[in-house]
């Protein structure tokens, strides 16, 4: 690595560390991981962004913060330039970038429109309002059956799995890459009979293109245009592996794709559900999200996560959310009922988790702190617990408010 590249990398790492300390981890993962530092020419730092749409939205949200942190990290004024292709050399550039940008529209917080209501759920306990997330599980665990059940419930407004109310019903847009048109029609028609709704009037729309590659800008633009036409409440992409041609184990490539999907959700207001596989070897003690195949960025990105697990021919469903309590596991059966067909059903309405996930995490944190010879930082706890940073921080705040732990300049420790 030459000195110029080393200097760019060192500066960029300092900038990212500064950004990470100022914004929530979820925002950092969505907006800053996809960026790539290309070069530092004098006081100009060139960065690559995934798409033009990403650049526009990033500039509106975080460019001022990036300028501030870059200047602090470099110790001198730094100009940040964003591009979707390799920037041309600055010599002889002309005046293409000399125009002064107009300020963004700003209003006082108290002048913002008052919401009619604050909605937390799309489907109670299963999917939060306008969430991006994953329906995950091993092959043959029922992921597509669950995705279609969710689609029919949201489109019809009927309870999902005959149990969970839908709070924001509306159109659903679905891309099912591995089902034939006839098989997909049969599955959806079966579910309309189970839900007792009119199949002909069901507001589920199927994307019928043979190939969809959301790592390609032209396909990204076409999908966004489709969402703008149909205005779905929910977009389902089944499975994730069939809508891109990237390497799922390369964090930068995955982060760029997820950044696009997050930007798409914010631009359209549609919740987005990806159907995805888990690894063949799953740790029984680790968090379910870490079993997702590919980069760990997938788990950091999601707002809602539905996990289907097969164990000794028993199928269980659990849910985890960024901003709501976890749920499950509950036992599901794939019922074959003549003449209706196959569908998922909860085995028992009283099948509920014995201990809330957050309470279990609190116990584990207290146990670690009680055994630690010195205070532990958030990073140290997260590394030992193997759970998302936000969950660790939220649980630490709760324990601190309860007086069970305390914090000093070195980290957290058990209250004495």
Buried (B, 14 or more C-beta within 10 A) or exposed (E): EEEEEEEBEEBBEBBBEBBBEEBEBBBBBBBBBBBBBBBBBEEBBBBBBBBBBBBBBBBEBBBEBBBBBBBEBBEEEBBBBBBBEEBEEEEEEEEEEEEEEEEEEEEEEEEEEEEEEEEEBBBBBBBBBBBBBBBBBBEEBBBBBBBBBBBBBBBBBBBBBBBBBBBBBBBBBBBBBEBEEEEBEBBBBBBBBBBEBEBEEBBBBBBEEEEBBBBBBEBBEBBBEBBEEBEBBBBBBBBBBBBBEBEBEEBBBBBBBBBBBBBBBBBBEBBBBBBBBBEEEBEEEEBBBBBBBBBBBBBBBBBBBBBBBBEEEEBBBBBBBBEBEBBBBBBBEEEEEEEBBBBBBBBEEEBEBEEEBEBBBBEBBBEBBEEBEEBBEBEBBBEBBEBBBBBBBBBBEBBBEEEBBBBEEEBBBBEE
